[in-house]
Amino acid sequence: MTEAAPSTGAVASATKTRRRWSGVGNGPSPFKRGAGISADMVKRRARELGADLVGIADAAILNAFPPDPRWPQTPERISPYVKSVIVIIQHIPVGAFRCRSNTPVQYMDMLVLRKMDKIAYRLSEEIEAGGHPTFVVPAQETEWSYKRASYGRLSTRHLGVEAGLGTLGLEVNILTPEYGPRLYLTGVLTELPLAADAPMTEQVCIGESCSRCLHSCPGDAVLHFGIDKRGCAEHAQEFGFAQILKFFEQAFGAQAGEAAASQVAALARSRDFFGFWQGLLRVVGSFGDCPRCLAVCPVGNDYHAHLAESQKVIPEKTPEKVTLAKGMQSARRRGDPVAGLNDWNIRWVGPDGYQGIVARQLQEFKRLQKERAAAAAPDPTS
C-alpha cells in the first residue's frame, strides 16, 4: 500500500516552519527590526547559541587603548563604523590536557574554533537582520603588514580583558576565573551601540609566586608578564609558517648545491614535510601545538576538578627556572621597572594586583563538592 503524498498546504507549512541547521543553538532570533536590542539580550542570545562566556567591549575604548600603539590593533582600522565588540569565549575540554601526546589538544583546538565561528556567525547574522550591520573577525590570523609573528587585526586576549572576562597572565594568555587560559576567543563587531562590561581590576593570575607557566615552558619563553614569541612558536607551532620557511630554505639550498634528486626527494618524504601537510589539512601542529602553560595553570574550576592531580608535578621545572621566577617576584616587590607591568600594560594585567581570587575560588569549589557528595550519600535513617 503506497503512502499518500502530503498536500500542498502541508508542504508549505513544513517549509515555512523548518529552520536551516547551523550547527549551534536553537529557536528563532530574538532580535526584531525596529525593536531595541540591549546588551543583556545579546549576551543571553550568545549563551543560547552555545557560547561559554560572553562580554561586550566599547569600540571607542579599544581604539583609545591598543595593546601596542606602534601597531594599533583597533576596530577603527577595520571599520570606522563599529560601536561595540561582542567577545565570545569557548573553553577547551580538559580531557585533552590529560593525554600523553599533544595531538588530542591540537584536534580539540580546531573543533573549538569551528564551533566558535558558527556561534559568532549566527549571532552576527541575527543582529544584522535586526537592522544593525555586524560581522566577525578571524579568531586566529596574522596581519603581515602590522608586524611579524602572530599579530592579528585585533588581539582577542585584550578584547576579552576589556569585555570584563579576565586578565592577562604571566605568560600573557588571558585567564578567566572559570577556565583559566584553556579557551579561545573571537570578536563580533557591530554598529549597534551596546552597554559595555567593566574590566576586572583584580589580577586573576597568581603571578610570580606561582610561575607554573614559566616552570613548564619548554622554550623558556615566559617573560615577566610577557612572552618571547619566537621561542614560544618553536614549540607551539611545530609545523607553523616559520618552520615551513626553514624547511624550504634547506630544500632549495640542497637543490642549488646540486644535491642528487634522491636527496631532495628524501626531504619531501620526511616527518617535517608530512607535518606541514597535516597542519594545513587539519591545523594539527600549525598552531596551539604546545599546551604546557595551559595545562598547568591552577586557575579555573576545570583545573580543580580534572587537572590538579595529573598536572601536580612539572617535569620541565629546573633550579634555573625557579631562580628566575624568584627574581621576578623580588623585582615586583621592590617596584623595579617591568615592561609587562608598566603604566600602559597594567590595565590588562589587573591594576589592583592579585588578591586571592584563585584561593577563594578553590574554597568555594571544595564547598560545592562536599555539598554534592552529601546530597548523593544514602540517607542512614531510611
N, C-alpha and C positions, 0 to 999 in steps of 0.2 A: 504494500500500500504506500503510495507516494504522499509525502507531506505537502500540504497546500502552501503555495507561495504567499508570503506576507503581503498585506495590502499596501498600496502606495502610501496611504496615510501612516501606516505603522513604520515603513521605511523612513519617511520624512521625519517622524517623531524621534526615531532612534538616532538619525543623523544629527538632528538638532541638539540632542542631549549628550551625545558622545563627545568626550574631550580627547584631544590628541595626547598621547603619552609622552612625557618629557623626562621621565626617569626620576622625578623628585615630587614630593608633596602631593596634595590632592585638594579638590574643592575649587570653586571659582575665585577669581581675583576679587579682593575687597575694594579695589580702587575704581571709582567711577568718574568718568569725565565730567568736569564741572563741580564735583564734590571735593571737599577739603581732604587732604591727606596729611596726617600727623606723623611725627617721629615714632610714636608708640605703635601706630598702625603698621608702619614699615617694618619695625623690628619684630612685631608679632608675626607678620607675614613671612619674614625671612626664617623665623624659627619653625613656622608651619611647613615651609618648604624643605626643612632639614638642616638649617644652619645650627651649629652647636652654640656659637656665641655671635652676637651682632652688636655693633655700636655705630655711632654717627659722629663724623668729624666735620667741622666748618671749613669749607674750601678757602675762605679768606685767611683763617689761621694757618692752614697748611701752606698757603702762598707766602705768608709772612715769616714762617719758620721752617725753611727747607733743612733737611739733615746736614747738607754741606752746601753753603751759599755759593761756592765756586762752580758747582754743577747742580743748580736747583731742581730737585725732583718735586715739581709742583703741578697741581691741576691746571693752572692757567697756561702752562706751557703745552698742555694737551688741548684744552678748550677754554676760551675766556668766559664762557657762559656758565660754567659749573658753579653751583652754590653749595652743594653738600656732597660728602663722600660716605656711602654706607659701607662699613667694613664687616666682612663676613669671615668667621673662623670655623675651620673644620679640624677636629683633632685626629691624630694618627692612632689607631688602635694599638694598645701597648703590647699585645701578644707578639708583635713583630720584634720588639726590643728584647724579648726573652730567648731569641733564636741564636743558634751557633754561628750563623753567617749573616751578612748584611742584605742578602738578596730579598728576603721577605719584606724588610723595611723599604727597599727600593721599589718593589712592586706595589706595596701599600701606598707609598707616596704618590705613585701615578694614579691609583684608584681614588685616593682622597682628592687629588687635583681635579680629576674628571667630575666627581660628584659636586665639588665646589663650583666649578664652571657652570654646571647645569643649574644649580640653585641661583647663582648670580645672574645668569642669562634670563631665567624665568622671572626673577624679581625685576630686572630692568625692563623686560618686555611688558610686564603688568603696569609698572609705574608710567611708562611711556604711553601705554594705552589709556591711562588715566589723564593724559594731557600734558605730561612733563618729559621732555627729551632726556633720555637716560642711556648709558652704555657701560660696558665692563672693560677694565684694563687687564692685560695678562698678569697672572699672579707670579709667573716665573719668566722673566725676559731680561735681555741685556740691550740697552740702547748704546750702540757703539760710539755715537757722536758725543756722549756725555763724558765718559772716561772709561778706561778699560776695566776688566774684571766684571763680576756680576753686579751691575749697576743699572737698574731699570728706570723707566719713566717716572715711576713712583716707588718709594720704599714702603713696602707693605708693613714692615715692622713698625715704622714710625706712624703709619696710618693707624695701626692698632693702638699705639700709645695715645695718640691724640683723640681716639674714639673711646678712651677710658677702659680699655680691655686688659691692659697690663703695663709693664715697664721693661726696659732693656736690661739684660743680664750682663754678667762679667764678660761673656763671650759675644755680647750684643745681639743674641737672639732675643725675641720678645718672650717674656714669661708671663703667663696668665695664672691667677690663683687656682683656676680649675684644672688646667692641663700642663702647667709649666711651659716648656718650649716645644712640646710634642704636638705640633699643629702647623697648619698652613693658613694664610690669609689672602684675601683678594679685596679689591675695591670696586664698588659700583658708583659711578659718577653721575650725578643728576643735576638738572637745572631747577629742581624743586627745593626751595628753602626749607630746611628741617632744623628743629632744635637739636643742637649738638650735645653730646655727653661730655662731662667734665673729665679731664685726665686724672689718673691716680697720682697722688703726690707721695705716697709711701712706696719705697723701693720694694718690689716683690722679690727680687734676687737677694739671697742671704749675703752674697758678696765675698769679700776677701777671706773671711773666716771660714767659709765653706770651700770654695775653689775646686769643687769636684770636677767641673768642666775643664779647668786648667790641668788637673792631675790626669785626666783621661785622654787628653788630646794627643793623638799620635804624631801630629805635625808640629807640636809646640807652638800653636798659632794663637793661643788665647793671650790677649794683652790685658791691660788694666782698663776694663770696660772698653775694649776694642778688639779687633781681630786682624791678624796677618792674613789677608785674603788669599795670597799666593800659597802660603804654607797650608792653609785650610783646604784649598782647592785640589792640592796634590792628593789628598785622601778623600775629600768629599765629592770630587768629580774625577774619579779614577779614569774614566773614559770620556772626559769633557773636552771642550774645544782646544784648550792649551795642550792637552796630551795628544790630540789628533794632529796638531801642528808639529809637535816634536816627532811624531811617527813619520809624517810625510817628509820632513826635513831629512830624517835618516834614510828614507827610501829614495828620495831624489838625489841625495848625496851619494848613495851607493850606485845609482844608475849613472850619475855624472862621472863617477870614478871608474866606469866601465866594468862594474861587477858583472859576474855571469848572470844570465837571465834566471837561472835556477835560484841564485841567492836572493834576487829581488822577489821572485815568486814565493820564496820561503817566508819573507816578511808578511806577505799577504795571507799566509796560512798560519800566522802566529796568533797567540792568545789575545794580544792587543788589538789586532785588526778585527778579530771576532767580537771583542768587547765593544769596539766602535760601532759595528753593525748592530749589535744587540741594543746598545744605548740609543741609537737613532730609531730603532724599531719599537722599543718598549721603555725608553727613558732609563732603564736599569743601568746604573753605573755612570750616567752622564751628569747627574746631579743628585744630591741627597744620599750619596754613597756611604758616608761615614756617620753613623748615628751615635757616636760615643757620648758627646756632650749632652745629647737629648736624653739618652738612656739613663745617665747617672744623676741628672738634676733632681733634687729632692722636693721640688715644688710641685704641688698638684695632688689631688686625691687619687688620680690614676697611679701615681708613683707609690703612694702609701699602700694602696690596695694590691698592686701586682708587681712592682719593681724593687721595693725596698730590700727584700731578701736576696733576689737574684743579682742585684747590682751593688750590694753592700761593699764588696771588695773591688778595688780598681787596679787591675794588673799593671796598667801603664804608669802608676804612681811611682815617682822616684824621689830620693832625697833632694835632688836639684830642683824639682818642681815644688816641693814643699818649701824649700828656702825662698824660691821666687814668690810664692804666694804670701809667705810671712813678710817679705819685703814690701809687697803691695799693701798689706794690711798696716804696716808701720808707717808707710808713706801717707796713707789716708788719715791715720790718726794724727800725724804731725801737720796735716794740712798742706803737704807738698803739692806743687802744681802737677796735675794729671790731665792729659789731653782728653781722656774719656769722661772726666768729671768737671770740665771747665764750665764757665757760666752759660755757655751755649748748650752743651750736651747734657748737663744735669737735668734739663727739662724732661728728657726721655728716660733717664736712669731712675728718677724719683727724688725731687729736691728735699724731701723730709728724711731720706735715708731709710735703712732697714730698721723696722720697729717690732719685729717678731711675728709678722703675718704668717710665716710658714709654721712656726711653733703653735700659734693659735689654731691654725687650720688642722694640724695633726691632732691636737687635743679634741677638737670637735669631731674629727673623723673617728677617733677611738671611742668617743661617747656614743656616736651613732652605731658603731659596730657592736658595742655592748647592748644597746637597746634592741638591735635586730636579733642578737643571739638570745636575749631574754625572751623576746616575743616568739622565737621559734622553738624554745625549750618546752617540753611537755609539762602540763600542769600536774604537780605532785599530788594534788588533792583529788584529781579526777580518777 
